[in-house]
Amino acid sequence: MIIIDVKEKESIDKALRRYKRKSQQIGVIKELRRRKHFTKPSVERRAEVLKAAYKIKKFGV
């Protein structure tokens, strides 16, 4: 959990801006989106292999 200390006479907007910046720096939203749907490791590996095969076929890399 992210904790932001609101200083005296600090506006809510500034505190909110600091909260958003801090959450973006530590990647909270990205991690939540990644964890939203679980994919089995075998499925992830298969997608990775198919992507590599596509790149080889398309670009000859």
C-alpha positions in Angstrom: 0.0 0.0 0.0 1.2 3.5 -0.9 1.3 6.0 1.9 1.5 9.7 1.2 2.1 12.1 4.1 0.1 15.2 3.5 2.0 18.2 4.7 0.4 21.2 6.5 -1.2 23.7 4.2 -0.7 21.4 1.2 -3.6 21.2 -1.3 -5.3 18.0 -2.0 -4.4 18.4 -5.7 -0.7 18.4 -4.9 -1.0 15.4 -2.6 -3.0 13.5 -5.3 -0.4 14.4 -7.9 2.3 13.0 -5.6 0.3 9.9 -5.0 -0.2 9.3 -8.8 3.5 9.9 -9.5 4.6 7.5 -6.8 2.1 4.8 -7.9 3.3 5.1 -11.5 7.0 4.9 -10.4 6.5 1.6 -8.5 4.2 0.2 -11.2 1.1 -0.5 -9.1 -1.4 -0.1 -12.0 0.7 -2.2 -14.4 1.0 -5.0 -11.9 -2.8 -4.9 -11.2 -3.5 -5.2 -14.9 -1.0 -8.0 -15.3 -2.6 -9.9 -12.4 -6.1 -9.4 -13.6 -6.1 -12.5 -15.8 -4.1 -15.5 -14.9 -2.4 -17.3 -17.8 -0.8 -20.7 -17.3 3.0 -20.7 -17.8 2.6 -23.2 -20.7 0.2 -20.9 -22.5 2.6 -17.9 -22.0 5.4 -20.1 -23.4 3.4 -21.2 -26.4 2.5 -17.5 -27.2 6.1 -16.6 -27.0 7.1 -19.4 -29.4 4.4 -18.5 -31.8 5.4 -14.8 -31.7 9.0 -15.8 -32.4 8.0 -18.0 -35.3 5.9 -15.2 -36.8 8.8 -12.8 -36.6 11.1 -15.3 -38.3 8.5 -15.9 -41.1 7.7 -12.2 -41.5 11.1 -10.5 -41.1 13.6 -13.4 -41.5 15.3 -12.5 -38.3 
